[in-house]
Amino acid sequence: MNWIVEPWPWYVSGPMIAFIMFLLLMVDKNFGMSSNLRTMCTICGVGNKVAFFKFDWKSQKWNLLVVLGAVIGGFISSHYLITDMAVAINPDTVADLNALGFNSAGTAYLPTELFDTSAFLNIKNILILAIGGLLVGFGTRYAGGCTSGHAISGLSDLQLPSFIAVIGFFIGGLVMIHFIFPLIF
Amino acid sequence: MRTLIYLCIGILFGITMFKSEAASWFRIYEMFKFESFHMYGIIGSALLIGIIVVQLIKRFNIKSFYGEKIHFSPKNKSFSRYMFGGIIFGLGWALAGACPGPMFALIGAGFLPIVIVVLFAMLGTILYGVMRDRLPH
């Protein structure tokens, strides 16, 4: 039973994601997580001010249930399906991150410098998380999907728009880590 | 019944995101550094199987569990919205180390500061909704 508490290798995780996409198709739905952000804005009443959010959110209830499930899944795995939270990244990556000031690299699931509860007390950390979230939310709606909607669902259907979006994801990610990280960390 | 199905699919998804470490900020950083095959293996194998599954569904006209025709909606043809939107998303993905699926699994795992990421992702979505007509699509 050791494999349950060990991190899943890519050849278990990848097929599992494809299986999840398949299950959603088989219940007449499409795999895509980011549209939930829009639905949540609608529920908060943004539709009264901005037309983009004026739609019947109940049609998206199924997807909110998937999100709720994801929260529960995160709870279950972190409490019962894992013994060692350390993510065994490449030692070269650990060295890079140490040099940038991330001393938790290789010993934690998320950098404690950014995600420990004490991060709430550091204005720079709050700004990093806030700007990161803002870019994710803006970008994903502008691009019409995120990693699940484009990189998995869209590309599986060989859609050119998704291919362009995924190239964009990588350009953005590479620019952030190779050019912007050295400036902010 | 359907409620339970969606919830269970979500639970499976959350567990997969957490256990695959795709929800780890470190794995995203490592991926953009090209220092591990892990994330490429996950996305690549999911995609390879996904392509085969979609092709099989289309070729053999496989019906859903409820007997409906499985519908794939083609995305609108455009370049700028996908490229610009994609780049903006990528910048945020690398900075926050979480995309819209994993960020919810991380809430469940009890990493409280991720709530800031989710709230601002909602704000970013609102910002897009406000600026939509002025952006090239």
Interface residues (C-beta under 8 A of the other chain):
Chain A: P7 W8 P9 W10 Y11 V12 S13 G14 P15 M16 I17 A18 F19 I20 M21 F22 L23 L24 L25 M26 V27 D28 K29 N30 M33 S34 N36 L37 R38 M40 C41 C44 V46 V50 A51 F52 F53 W62 N63 L65 V66 V67 L68 G69 A70 V71 I72 G73 G74 F75 I76 S77 S78 L81 I82 V87 I89 N90 D92 T93 D96 L97 A105 G106 A108 Y109 L110 P111 L114 F115 D116 T117 A119 F120 N125 I126 I128 L129 A130 I131 G132 G133 L134 L135 V136 G137 F138 G139 T140 R141 Y142 A143 G144 G145 C146 T147 S148 H150 A151 I152 S153 G154 L155 S156 D157 L158 Q159 L160 P161 S162 I164 A165 V166 I167 G168 F169 F170 I171 G172 G173 L174 V175 M176 I177 H178 I180
Chain B: R2 T3 I5 Y6 L7 C8 I9 G10 I11 L12 F13 G14 I15 T16 M17 F18 K19 S20 E21 A22 A23 S24 W25 F26 R27 I28 Y29 E30 M31 F32 K33 E35 S36 F37 H38 M39 Y40 G41 I42 I43 G44 S45 A46 L47 L48 I49 G50 I51 V53 V54 I57 S64 F65 Y66 E68 I70 H71 F72 S73 P74 K75 N76 K77 S78 F79 R81 Y82 M83 F84 G85 G86 I87 I88 F89 G90 L91 G92 W93 A94 L95 A96 G97 A98 C99 P100 G101 M103 F104 A105 L106 I107 G108 A109 G110 F111 L112 P113 I114 I116 V117 V118 L119 F120 A121 M122 L123 G124 T125 I126 L127 Y128 G129 V130 R132 L135
